Amino acid sequence: MVWHDASRGARPERGDPLDTEPTIGDLSGVVRLKTRRAAPRRAPKLDLDALVEEATVDCHDEPEQVLGLASAIEDHVTVPFETTVLGMPVEVVSIDAGERDIVAVVRRGAHRQRISLLDLPLPEPEPEGAEWIAAYRHWARGR
């Protein structure tokens, strides 16, 4: 197919299915290519076992592992942060270790309550360092 070239006087051949010259308003002869949007970048998958190993490397028994994980959470999770417990907004003011569990101390007004970190809903977006809470939950499911 030959397109019209004003300098040479060429015209499209008759009988060609695209025998009209495209204009700015006429895109009927243009082939549209489908473009794929780039997939949203996802955070790299966490290696929770590696985080647990890092936190418990020198621990000999379960109570020591709880303390190791609590220490890692205390070092990495930014507190205070806000979340919702039973439909009520609360502020997580600290994270403490017991012998068998790690708890969050939450505050609402003048009231404070200790809630197992296993039961604490995390807000969106999660607080910085929340991967350590995920590592603790991963560890607790396997014990």
PEDACOR-V588096 format. One record per residue. N is the residue number from 1. PSI is psi in whole degrees, -180 to 180 (999 if undefined). Layout:
# PEDACOR-V588096
n-><N:N>
psi-><PSI:PSI>
This chain:
# PEDACOR-V588096
n-><1:2:3:4:5:6:7:8:9:10:11:12:13:14:15:16:17:18:19:20:21:22:23:24:25:26:27:28:29:30:31:32:33:34:35:36:37:38:39:40:41:42:43:44:45:46:47:48:49:50:51:52:53:54:55:56:57:58:59:60:61:62:63:64:65:66:67:68:69:70:71:72:73:74:75:76:77:78:79:80:81:82:83:84:85:86:87:88:89:90:91:92:93:94:95:96:97:98:99:100:101:102:103:104:105:106:107:108:109:110:111:112:113:114:115:116:117:118:119:120:121:122:123:124:125:126:127:128:129:130:131:132:133:134:135:136:137:138:139:140:141:142:143>
psi-><140:130:155:127:110:-30:-25:-6:15:145:159:148:142:149:-12:135:-19:51:13:150:130:143:175:-38:-12:106:19:-28:3:132:125:128:136:132:143:133:145:136:142:142:131:149:144:144:130:141:86:-34:-38:-39:-43:-44:-43:-41:-25:16:-37:15:139:-27:178:-45:-37:-36:-40:-45:-39:-44:-39:-39:-43:-41:-44:-38:-30:-27:128:118:151:158:157:147:-174:130:122:40:2:134:135:166:126:115:-22:167:127:154:136:-169:-34:-2:158:135:153:136:117:151:138:110:-128:-3:141:147:143:129:134:136:-21:-26:-7:120:136:147:167:124:156:153:157:135:6:-18:-26:-32:-41:-39:-41:-45:-39:-47:-45:-34:-29:-2:999>
